């Protein structure tokens, strides 16, 4: 029986929102720092290690696994957009694939939803930008306004989950 709806914005700085009984919880996409080779430091010429953020797959599994028997997941279906760099699109695609693989491995029901679809349903009469997502999420969940401030991915993951909740009639 579906009791929980999860909405995921799959980016490296994305988030997963879990709605159970109308009460939401939000988890930032878990990451860790990984060594990215060496880079010369310009001022003194010393070589220093360079790090980058990468997805933490075990932590991603830990977010979803408590809900594997009672949740339906709505994952934002991403696509390339003009002006985005190849590295950022690769990273976004990596996250999309990781989330999709984890959800499938856990045997959870999954619906892929395009940004156009959930934004049309959740942001009727509003612009579809990042600030509008924060505003709309704050309207629906005023107790969480501070959680969304300057973090549109949290707001968008919650709007995806709310879209899913409404689609499932919960």
Biotite code that builds the C-alpha atoms (Angstrom):
import biotite.structure as struc

atoms = struc.array([
    struc.Atom([0.000, 0.000, 0.000], chain_id="A", res_id=1, res_name="UNK", atom_name="CA", element="C"),
    struc.Atom([1.373, 3.408, -1.034], chain_id="A", res_id=2, res_name="UNK", atom_name="CA", element="C"),
    struc.Atom([1.541, 5.714, 1.989], chain_id="A", res_id=3, res_name="UNK", atom_name="CA", element="C"),
    struc.Atom([4.522, 7.831, 1.019], chain_id="A", res_id=4, res_name="UNK", atom_name="CA", element="C"),
    struc.Atom([5.391, 9.837, -2.085], chain_id="A", res_id=5, res_name="UNK", atom_name="CA", element="C"),
    struc.Atom([8.959, 10.822, -2.882], chain_id="A", res_id=6, res_name="UNK", atom_name="CA", element="C"),
    struc.Atom([9.953, 13.540, -5.339], chain_id="A", res_id=7, res_name="UNK", atom_name="CA", element="C"),
    struc.Atom([13.542, 13.784, -6.560], chain_id="A", res_id=8, res_name="UNK", atom_name="CA", element="C"),
    struc.Atom([15.422, 16.583, -8.291], chain_id="A", res_id=9, res_name="UNK", atom_name="CA", element="C"),
    struc.Atom([18.409, 14.498, -9.476], chain_id="A", res_id=10, res_name="UNK", atom_name="CA", element="C"),
    struc.Atom([21.159, 17.117, -9.709], chain_id="A", res_id=11, res_name="UNK", atom_name="CA", element="C"),
    struc.Atom([24.376, 17.053, -7.687], chain_id="A", res_id=12, res_name="UNK", atom_name="CA", element="C"),
    struc.Atom([22.924, 19.912, -5.646], chain_id="A", res_id=13, res_name="UNK", atom_name="CA", element="C"),
    struc.Atom([19.424, 18.434, -5.894], chain_id="A", res_id=14, res_name="UNK", atom_name="CA", element="C"),
    struc.Atom([17.206, 17.012, -3.203], chain_id="A", res_id=15, res_name="UNK", atom_name="CA", element="C"),
    struc.Atom([14.717, 14.296, -2.349], chain_id="A", res_id=16, res_name="UNK", atom_name="CA", element="C"),
    struc.Atom([11.431, 15.208, -0.684], chain_id="A", res_id=17, res_name="UNK", atom_name="CA", element="C"),
    struc.Atom([9.395, 12.613, 1.177], chain_id="A", res_id=18, res_name="UNK", atom_name="CA", element="C"),
    struc.Atom([5.719, 13.223, 1.960], chain_id="A", res_id=19, res_name="UNK", atom_name="CA", element="C"),
    struc.Atom([4.108, 10.837, 4.434], chain_id="A", res_id=20, res_name="UNK", atom_name="CA", element="C"),
    struc.Atom([0.641, 11.675, 5.715], chain_id="A", res_id=21, res_name="UNK", atom_name="CA", element="C"),
    struc.Atom([0.953, 15.241, 4.434], chain_id="A", res_id=22, res_name="UNK", atom_name="CA", element="C"),
    struc.Atom([4.121, 15.852, 6.456], chain_id="A", res_id=23, res_name="UNK", atom_name="CA", element="C"),
    struc.Atom([7.214, 16.443, 4.329], chain_id="A", res_id=24, res_name="UNK", atom_name="CA", element="C"),
    struc.Atom([10.864, 15.711, 4.942], chain_id="A", res_id=25, res_name="UNK", atom_name="CA", element="C"),
    struc.Atom([13.632, 16.963, 2.688], chain_id="A", res_id=26, res_name="UNK", atom_name="CA", element="C"),
    struc.Atom([17.078, 15.489, 2.098], chain_id="A", res_id=27, res_name="UNK", atom_name="CA", element="C"),
    struc.Atom([19.784, 17.208, 0.091], chain_id="A", res_id=28, res_name="UNK", atom_name="CA", element="C"),
    struc.Atom([21.404, 14.916, -2.451], chain_id="A", res_id=29, res_name="UNK", atom_name="CA", element="C"),
    struc.Atom([24.215, 13.280, -0.495], chain_id="A", res_id=30, res_name="UNK", atom_name="CA", element="C"),
    struc.Atom([27.682, 13.980, -1.796], chain_id="A", res_id=31, res_name="UNK", atom_name="CA", element="C"),
    struc.Atom([31.261, 13.502, -0.745], chain_id="A", res_id=32, res_name="UNK", atom_name="CA", element="C"),
    struc.Atom([34.553, 15.035, -1.746], chain_id="A", res_id=33, res_name="UNK", atom_name="CA", element="C"),
    struc.Atom([36.709, 13.030, -4.136], chain_id="A", res_id=34, res_name="UNK", atom_name="CA", element="C"),
    struc.Atom([40.252, 13.698, -5.211], chain_id="A", res_id=35, res_name="UNK", atom_name="CA", element="C"),
    struc.Atom([40.405, 15.224, -8.661], chain_id="A", res_id=36, res_name="UNK", atom_name="CA", element="C"),
    struc.Atom([44.150, 15.112, -9.369], chain_id="A", res_id=37, res_name="UNK", atom_name="CA", element="C"),
    struc.Atom([46.616, 17.929, -8.829], chain_id="A", res_id=38, res_name="UNK", atom_name="CA", element="C"),
    struc.Atom([46.494, 21.533, -9.857], chain_id="A", res_id=39, res_name="UNK", atom_name="CA", element="C"),
    struc.Atom([49.241, 24.145, -9.607], chain_id="A", res_id=40, res_name="UNK", atom_name="CA", element="C"),
    struc.Atom([48.664, 26.905, -7.132], chain_id="A", res_id=41, res_name="UNK", atom_name="CA", element="C"),
    struc.Atom([49.334, 30.165, -8.951], chain_id="A", res_id=42, res_name="UNK", atom_name="CA", element="C"),
    struc.Atom([50.921, 32.260, -6.186], chain_id="A", res_id=43, res_name="UNK", atom_name="CA", element="C"),
    struc.Atom([53.741, 30.023, -4.997], chain_id="A", res_id=44, res_name="UNK", atom_name="CA", element="C"),
    struc.Atom([53.812, 27.325, -7.650], chain_id="A", res_id=45, res_name="UNK", atom_name="CA", element="C"),
    struc.Atom([53.104, 24.533, -5.166], chain_id="A", res_id=46, res_name="UNK", atom_name="CA", element="C"),
    struc.Atom([51.055, 21.601, -6.316], chain_id="A", res_id=47, res_name="UNK", atom_name="CA", element="C"),
    struc.Atom([47.942, 21.093, -4.257], chain_id="A", res_id=48, res_name="UNK", atom_name="CA", element="C"),
    struc.Atom([45.272, 18.417, -4.386], chain_id="A", res_id=49, res_name="UNK", atom_name="CA", element="C"),
    struc.Atom([42.035, 19.434, -6.012], chain_id="A", res_id=50, res_name="UNK", atom_name="CA", element="C"),
    struc.Atom([38.724, 17.970, -4.856], chain_id="A", res_id=51, res_name="UNK", atom_name="CA", element="C"),
    struc.Atom([35.259, 17.815, -6.364], chain_id="A", res_id=52, res_name="UNK", atom_name="CA", element="C"),
    struc.Atom([31.859, 16.753, -5.075], chain_id="A", res_id=53, res_name="UNK", atom_name="CA", element="C"),
    struc.Atom([30.542, 13.385, -6.247], chain_id="A", res_id=54, res_name="UNK", atom_name="CA", element="C"),
    struc.Atom([27.341, 11.473, -5.501], chain_id="A", res_id=55, res_name="UNK", atom_name="CA", element="C"),
    struc.Atom([27.406, 9.323, -2.359], chain_id="A", res_id=56, res_name="UNK", atom_name="CA", element="C"),
    struc.Atom([25.587, 6.207, -3.546], chain_id="A", res_id=57, res_name="UNK", atom_name="CA", element="C"),
    struc.Atom([25.422, 4.471, -0.125], chain_id="A", res_id=58, res_name="UNK", atom_name="CA", element="C"),
    struc.Atom([23.839, 7.583, 1.395], chain_id="A", res_id=59, res_name="UNK", atom_name="CA", element="C"),
    struc.Atom([21.370, 7.814, -1.503], chain_id="A", res_id=60, res_name="UNK", atom_name="CA", element="C"),
    struc.Atom([20.320, 4.221, -0.776], chain_id="A", res_id=61, res_name="UNK", atom_name="CA", element="C"),
    struc.Atom([19.939, 5.056, 2.931], chain_id="A", res_id=62, res_name="UNK", atom_name="CA", element="C"),
    struc.Atom([17.504, 7.863, 2.083], chain_id="A", res_id=63, res_name="UNK", atom_name="CA", element="C"),
    struc.Atom([15.198, 5.619, 0.051], chain_id="A", res_id=64, res_name="UNK", atom_name="CA", element="C"),
    struc.Atom([15.457, 2.191, 1.670], chain_id="A", res_id=65, res_name="UNK", atom_name="CA", element="C"),
    struc.Atom([13.220, 2.919, 4.705], chain_id="A", res_id=66, res_name="UNK", atom_name="CA", element="C"),
    struc.Atom([10.385, 3.626, 2.248], chain_id="A", res_id=67, res_name="UNK", atom_name="CA", element="C"),
    struc.Atom([10.930, 0.748, -0.194], chain_id="A", res_id=68, res_name="UNK", atom_name="CA", element="C"),
    struc.Atom([7.719, -1.085, 0.720], chain_id="A", res_id=69, res_name="UNK", atom_name="CA", element="C"),
    struc.Atom([5.347, 1.853, 1.022], chain_id="A", res_id=70, res_name="UNK", atom_name="CA", element="C"),
    struc.Atom([6.418, 4.594, -1.386], chain_id="A", res_id=71, res_name="UNK", atom_name="CA", element="C"),
    struc.Atom([6.016, 5.683, -4.985], chain_id="A", res_id=72, res_name="UNK", atom_name="CA", element="C"),
    struc.Atom([8.861, 7.759, -6.402], chain_id="A", res_id=73, res_name="UNK", atom_name="CA", element="C"),
    struc.Atom([8.518, 10.592, -8.909], chain_id="A", res_id=74, res_name="UNK", atom_name="CA", element="C"),
    struc.Atom([11.899, 11.359, -10.490], chain_id="A", res_id=75, res_name="UNK", atom_name="CA", element="C"),
    struc.Atom([12.402, 14.468, -12.588], chain_id="A", res_id=76, res_name="UNK", atom_name="CA", element="C"),
    struc.Atom([13.240, 13.394, -16.123], chain_id="A", res_id=77, res_name="UNK", atom_name="CA", element="C"),
    struc.Atom([16.136, 15.550, -17.198], chain_id="A", res_id=78, res_name="UNK", atom_name="CA", element="C"),
    struc.Atom([17.336, 16.543, -20.641], chain_id="A", res_id=79, res_name="UNK", atom_name="CA", element="C"),
    struc.Atom([20.082, 18.676, -22.132], chain_id="A", res_id=80, res_name="UNK", atom_name="CA", element="C"),
    struc.Atom([19.369, 22.383, -22.345], chain_id="A", res_id=81, res_name="UNK", atom_name="CA", element="C"),
    struc.Atom([21.044, 25.005, -24.534], chain_id="A", res_id=82, res_name="UNK", atom_name="CA", element="C"),
    struc.Atom([23.817, 26.850, -22.729], chain_id="A", res_id=83, res_name="UNK", atom_name="CA", element="C"),
    struc.Atom([24.594, 24.117, -20.221], chain_id="A", res_id=84, res_name="UNK", atom_name="CA", element="C"),
    struc.Atom([28.133, 22.811, -20.206], chain_id="A", res_id=85, res_name="UNK", atom_name="CA", element="C"),
    struc.Atom([28.935, 19.236, -21.066], chain_id="A", res_id=86, res_name="UNK", atom_name="CA", element="C"),
    struc.Atom([30.475, 18.562, -17.642], chain_id="A", res_id=87, res_name="UNK", atom_name="CA", element="C"),
    struc.Atom([27.369, 19.756, -15.790], chain_id="A", res_id=88, res_name="UNK", atom_name="CA", element="C"),
    struc.Atom([25.082, 17.765, -18.076], chain_id="A", res_id=89, res_name="UNK", atom_name="CA", element="C"),
    struc.Atom([27.223, 14.655, -17.566], chain_id="A", res_id=90, res_name="UNK", atom_name="CA", element="C"),
    struc.Atom([27.016, 15.088, -13.786], chain_id="A", res_id=91, res_name="UNK", atom_name="CA", element="C"),
    struc.Atom([23.264, 15.654, -13.943], chain_id="A", res_id=92, res_name="UNK", atom_name="CA", element="C"),
    struc.Atom([22.827, 12.561, -16.119], chain_id="A", res_id=93, res_name="UNK", atom_name="CA", element="C"),
    struc.Atom([24.957, 10.574, -13.702], chain_id="A", res_id=94, res_name="UNK", atom_name="CA", element="C"),
    struc.Atom([22.684, 11.541, -10.810], chain_id="A", res_id=95, res_name="UNK", atom_name="CA", element="C"),
    struc.Atom([19.575, 10.761, -12.847], chain_id="A", res_id=96, res_name="UNK", atom_name="CA", element="C"),
    struc.Atom([20.917, 7.307, -13.675], chain_id="A", res_id=97, res_name="UNK", atom_name="CA", element="C"),
    struc.Atom([22.045, 6.611, -10.105], chain_id="A", res_id=98, res_name="UNK", atom_name="CA", element="C"),
    struc.Atom([18.675, 7.561, -8.609], chain_id="A", res_id=99, res_name="UNK", atom_name="CA", element="C"),
    struc.Atom([16.860, 5.516, -11.266], chain_id="A", res_id=100, res_name="UNK", atom_name="CA", element="C"),
    struc.Atom([19.085, 2.483, -10.619], chain_id="A", res_id=101, res_name="UNK", atom_name="CA", element="C"),
    struc.Atom([18.684, 2.692, -6.835], chain_id="A", res_id=102, res_name="UNK", atom_name="CA", element="C"),
    struc.Atom([14.904, 3.047, -7.095], chain_id="A", res_id=103, res_name="UNK", atom_name="CA", element="C"),
    struc.Atom([14.713, 0.081, -9.471], chain_id="A", res_id=104, res_name="UNK", atom_name="CA", element="C"),
    struc.Atom([17.045, -2.078, -7.346], chain_id="A", res_id=105, res_name="UNK", atom_name="CA", element="C"),
    struc.Atom([14.884, -1.403, -4.284], chain_id="A", res_id=106, res_name="UNK", atom_name="CA", element="C"),
    struc.Atom([11.800, -2.480, -6.260], chain_id="A", res_id=107, res_name="UNK", atom_name="CA", element="C"),
    struc.Atom([10.021, 0.825, -5.747], chain_id="A", res_id=108, res_name="UNK", atom_name="CA", element="C"),
    struc.Atom([7.338, 2.035, -8.168], chain_id="A", res_id=109, res_name="UNK", atom_name="CA", element="C"),
    struc.Atom([8.764, 4.833, -10.313], chain_id="A", res_id=110, res_name="UNK", atom_name="CA", element="C"),
    struc.Atom([7.262, 7.544, -12.469], chain_id="A", res_id=111, res_name="UNK", atom_name="CA", element="C"),
    struc.Atom([9.492, 9.775, -14.581], chain_id="A", res_id=112, res_name="UNK", atom_name="CA", element="C"),
    struc.Atom([8.052, 13.264, -14.854], chain_id="A", res_id=113, res_name="UNK", atom_name="CA", element="C"),
    struc.Atom([9.301, 16.103, -17.035], chain_id="A", res_id=114, res_name="UNK", atom_name="CA", element="C"),
    struc.Atom([9.796, 19.565, -15.533], chain_id="A", res_id=115, res_name="UNK", atom_name="CA", element="C"),
    struc.Atom([7.198, 20.922, -17.951], chain_id="A", res_id=116, res_name="UNK", atom_name="CA", element="C"),
    struc.Atom([4.566, 18.468, -16.682], chain_id="A", res_id=117, res_name="UNK", atom_name="CA", element="C"),
    struc.Atom([4.960, 18.987, -12.940], chain_id="A", res_id=118, res_name="UNK", atom_name="CA", element="C"),
    struc.Atom([5.488, 22.748, -13.272], chain_id="A", res_id=119, res_name="UNK", atom_name="CA", element="C"),
    struc.Atom([2.344, 23.134, -15.357], chain_id="A", res_id=120, res_name="UNK", atom_name="CA", element="C"),
    struc.Atom([0.326, 21.338, -12.680], chain_id="A", res_id=121, res_name="UNK", atom_name="CA", element="C"),
    struc.Atom([1.963, 22.859, -9.606], chain_id="A", res_id=122, res_name="UNK", atom_name="CA", element="C"),
    struc.Atom([2.689, 26.412, -10.726], chain_id="A", res_id=123, res_name="UNK", atom_name="CA", element="C"),
    struc.Atom([-0.400, 27.395, -12.662], chain_id="A", res_id=124, res_name="UNK", atom_name="CA", element="C"),
    struc.Atom([-0.494, 31.130, -13.315], chain_id="A", res_id=125, res_name="UNK", atom_name="CA", element="C"),
    struc.Atom([3.104, 31.618, -12.188], chain_id="A", res_id=126, res_name="UNK", atom_name="CA", element="C"),
    struc.Atom([6.381, 31.933, -14.014], chain_id="A", res_id=127, res_name="UNK", atom_name="CA", element="C"),
    struc.Atom([8.255, 28.654, -14.104], chain_id="A", res_id=128, res_name="UNK", atom_name="CA", element="C"),
    struc.Atom([11.593, 29.929, -12.776], chain_id="A", res_id=129, res_name="UNK", atom_name="CA", element="C"),
    struc.Atom([13.584, 28.926, -9.715], chain_id="A", res_id=130, res_name="UNK", atom_name="CA", element="C"),
    struc.Atom([12.289, 31.776, -7.538], chain_id="A", res_id=131, res_name="UNK", atom_name="CA", element="C"),
    struc.Atom([8.713, 30.838, -8.409], chain_id="A", res_id=132, res_name="UNK", atom_name="CA", element="C"),
    struc.Atom([9.390, 27.274, -7.244], chain_id="A", res_id=133, res_name="UNK", atom_name="CA", element="C"),
    struc.Atom([10.563, 28.599, -3.882], chain_id="A", res_id=134, res_name="UNK", atom_name="CA", element="C"),
    struc.Atom([7.483, 30.840, -3.623], chain_id="A", res_id=135, res_name="UNK", atom_name="CA", element="C"),
    struc.Atom([5.027, 28.078, -4.529], chain_id="A", res_id=136, res_name="UNK", atom_name="CA", element="C"),
    struc.Atom([6.604, 25.520, -2.166], chain_id="A", res_id=137, res_name="UNK", atom_name="CA", element="C"),
    struc.Atom([6.417, 28.142, 0.591], chain_id="A", res_id=138, res_name="UNK", atom_name="CA", element="C"),
    struc.Atom([2.737, 28.720, -0.145], chain_id="A", res_id=139, res_name="UNK", atom_name="CA", element="C"),
    struc.Atom([1.990, 25.001, 0.122], chain_id="A", res_id=140, res_name="UNK", atom_name="CA", element="C"),
    struc.Atom([4.241, 24.370, 3.141], chain_id="A", res_id=141, res_name="UNK", atom_name="CA", element="C"),
    struc.Atom([4.675, 27.676, 5.018], chain_id="A", res_id=142, res_name="UNK", atom_name="CA", element="C"),
    struc.Atom([6.421, 26.004, 7.962], chain_id="A", res_id=143, res_name="UNK", atom_name="CA", element="C"),
    struc.Atom([9.306, 25.112, 5.631], chain_id="A", res_id=144, res_name="UNK", atom_name="CA", element="C"),
    struc.Atom([9.940, 28.523, 4.052], chain_id="A", res_id=145, res_name="UNK", atom_name="CA", element="C"),
    struc.Atom([13.383, 28.794, 5.665], chain_id="A", res_id=146, res_name="UNK", atom_name="CA", element="C"),
    struc.Atom([14.326, 25.364, 4.289], chain_id="A", res_id=147, res_name="UNK", atom_name="CA", element="C"),
    struc.Atom([13.722, 26.621, 0.740], chain_id="A", res_id=148, res_name="UNK", atom_name="CA", element="C"),
    struc.Atom([15.439, 29.997, 1.065], chain_id="A", res_id=149, res_name="UNK", atom_name="CA", element="C"),
    struc.Atom([18.244, 30.154, -1.497], chain_id="A", res_id=150, res_name="UNK", atom_name="CA", element="C"),
    struc.Atom([17.864, 26.452, -2.297], chain_id="A", res_id=151, res_name="UNK", atom_name="CA", element="C"),
    struc.Atom([15.433, 26.036, -5.175], chain_id="A", res_id=152, res_name="UNK", atom_name="CA", element="C"),
    struc.Atom([16.252, 22.319, -5.577], chain_id="A", res_id=153, res_name="UNK", atom_name="CA", element="C"),
    struc.Atom([14.685, 21.566, -2.190], chain_id="A", res_id=154, res_name="UNK", atom_name="CA", element="C"),
    struc.Atom([11.571, 23.458, -3.232], chain_id="A", res_id=155, res_name="UNK", atom_name="CA", element="C"),
    struc.Atom([11.439, 21.704, -6.590], chain_id="A", res_id=156, res_name="UNK", atom_name="CA", element="C"),
    struc.Atom([11.830, 18.233, -5.081], chain_id="A", res_id=157, res_name="UNK", atom_name="CA", element="C"),
    struc.Atom([8.911, 18.991, -2.749], chain_id="A", res_id=158, res_name="UNK", atom_name="CA", element="C"),
    struc.Atom([6.792, 20.268, -5.634], chain_id="A", res_id=159, res_name="UNK", atom_name="CA", element="C"),
    struc.Atom([7.570, 17.063, -7.570], chain_id="A", res_id=160, res_name="UNK", atom_name="CA", element="C"),
    struc.Atom([6.499, 14.993, -4.544], chain_id="A", res_id=161, res_name="UNK", atom_name="CA", element="C"),
    struc.Atom([3.338, 17.068, -4.126], chain_id="A", res_id=162, res_name="UNK", atom_name="CA", element="C"),
    struc.Atom([2.603, 16.631, -7.837], chain_id="A", res_id=163, res_name="UNK", atom_name="CA", element="C"),
    struc.Atom([2.984, 12.869, -7.363], chain_id="A", res_id=164, res_name="UNK", atom_name="CA", element="C"),
    struc.Atom([0.773, 12.859, -4.273], chain_id="A", res_id=165, res_name="UNK", atom_name="CA", element="C"),
    struc.Atom([-1.975, 14.585, -6.220], chain_id="A", res_id=166, res_name="UNK", atom_name="CA", element="C"),
    struc.Atom([-1.539, 12.285, -9.230], chain_id="A", res_id=167, res_name="UNK", atom_name="CA", element="C"),
    struc.Atom([-1.943, 9.245, -6.977], chain_id="A", res_id=168, res_name="UNK", atom_name="CA", element="C"),
    struc.Atom([-4.944, 10.790, -5.238], chain_id="A", res_id=169, res_name="UNK", atom_name="CA", element="C"),
    struc.Atom([-3.347, 10.663, -1.776], chain_id="A", res_id=170, res_name="UNK", atom_name="CA", element="C"),
])
